[in-house]
Amino acid sequence: AGVVSFYFASLLTFGISVMYHWRQSGKEREVKCWLCLDISCCALLLLVGFIAGVPMGFHCHPELQKGYMLQAITVALAALGAFVSESHATRGHRSSHTLILGGISALWPALHWLVLST
């Protein structure tokens, strides 16, 4: 179920992202709406990736599962908080940086899994 949900979240994210970039020359209000959808889908993909990957990667280590799931929820809430706190003029600036840092934070569980699996 985790892999399938990640697959569908990826399709949704890439589809919305294509539409956002395709509509760059549209009306300003329309572009901002597509930007909001694009950022929201990126946050969704980041969260689904954690939620799908952590239980599979750390099935023998329940304490690590809980810690990394807490990390995933924290990153998702931080991205949501950054997105909600932005004004219409600065939409996408803080939340984009938060999503990038959230994506980078996914490297720690991945590297940890590599160490444990060798």
C-alpha positions, 0 to 999 in steps of 0.5 A: 500500500505504501509503494502504491500511494507513493506512486500515485502521489508522484503522478499527482505531483508531477502532473500539477508541477507540469501544469504550473510550469506550463501556465507561467505566462497566464494571469498572475492570479492563475499562476499563484493558484498553480504555485500553491497547488505545486507546493502543496503537492510537493509537501504531500509527496515528501510526507507520503515518501516518509510514511511509505519508506520508513516502515519498510526500511526500519521494520526490525527497529520499531524505536527508529520507526517512531523517531523517523515518523515523528521527523516526517510529521514535524517536517510536514507541519513545518512546511504547512506552517511556512505555507500558511504564514506567507502573504500573497506577495511572498507566496512560495518563498518560505515554503519552498525553502522549508520543502527543500530542507525537508527533502534534505532531511530525508537523507538522514534516514536513508543513510542510516538505513544504508549503515544498518543494512550493511 
